[in-house]
Amino acid sequence: MTREIAIKRVYEPAAKSDGTRILVDRLWPRGVSRAGAALDVWMKDVAPSAELRKWFNHEPERWAEFRRRYEAELKKNRAAVELLLAHGGKKRLTLLYSAHDEERNQAVVLAAHLRKLN
């Protein structure tokens, strides 16, 4: 049985069904307190590099190239990816992100990458 991997905006309320909650943003989300985020862990090192994040700038026309570049970063950053997968044992992992776009953000790419490894 493979572990379920979900994604959720960090601004949404925490739920028991989230399992292990991991923030996968490089920067702390605006307007969210540490307690309010209800995180188990913040993994900045698995987020896109500062350069890639700034280049993407959440511009939809850059989405395909962002996905390709971020996937390449994840393949080079295997230790951080394995550490992320090690969190929470067999519980569900919920990757938290702060982007407004629910379809085009790093958590979508990361979740797909983790599902291939899981």
N, C-alpha and C positions, 0 to 999 in steps of 0.2 A: 504494500500500500504506500502510495506517495503522499507526502504532506501537501495540504492545500495552501496555496499562496494567493493572497488577496491584496488589493490595493484600496486605499481610502484617503480622502483628504484629511489632513490633520485637524481641520476646523470642525469636522463632524464629531459628534459625541462618541466616546469609547463605548464598546459593548463587550460583554463576556465572550461572545462568539468571535471576537477579533483574535483571540489567542495571544501570541507574542507580537507586540506592537513595536515596529522599528521605523524610526524616522530616517529617510534616505535622501534628505536634502543636505547640501553643503552648508547652507546658511540657516540659522534659526528662523522659523516662520514668524512673521510680524503679528503682533497682537495675541500671541499664545504664551501663556505662562508655562513654566516647567510642570507644575502640578496639573494644569488644565490639559496638557498634551497626553497625560497618562501613558507615557512611554515606558517600554522596557529597556530600550537602548537607542542611542542616536549614533548612526554609522555614517559619518561624513565621508569616510574614505571610500565608500562604495558609490557615492554620488558622482555625477559627471565632473570632470576637472573644471576649475574656475574659467579657464580659457574656453572650453566647449560650452559651458553654461552661458557665458557672455555672448559668444558667437551666435548661439541658437536664439536667445532672447525671446523664446516662445513665438517665433514667427512661423506660421503654418507652412509656408513654402519651403522652409528649411528642415521640416520634419524628417523626411526620408534620409537626408544626409546626416542629421543629428543621430538618428537611430543607428546608422552604419558606424559613425565615429564612436558613439557611446558603447556599442557592442564591442568594438575593437579595444576600447579602454578596459572594459570588463574582462576580456580575455587576457589582458596583460596584468590585471589586478586580481589574479586568482585567489591569493591569500585572503583578501578582504571578502570576496564572494563566498569562500568556504567558511569564513568566520560567521558571516551572516546566516548561512544555512545551518550552522551549528547551534544557533540560538533557539531556545525553546523546545529542544528535544523533538518530539513528534507532533507537537501542537501546531495548529494553524499559524502561519506567519501572515501578518498584515503589514504591508509596506505603506508607510505614511508619507505624503508629499503635500506641498503647499500651493502648487500651481493652480491657476483658475481652470485651465483646460484639462478636463478629465480624460480626454482621449489621446492627447499629445503631451506627455511629460515623461520624465526619467523613470518613474515607478512602473509605467507600462512596459518600457523596454527591459528594465531590470526583472520584473516579474516573468516576462517571456523567457529571458535568459535563465533564470532560476528553474523554471519549469522544465527546461531542456536537461538540466543537470540533476534534477530531483529524482 
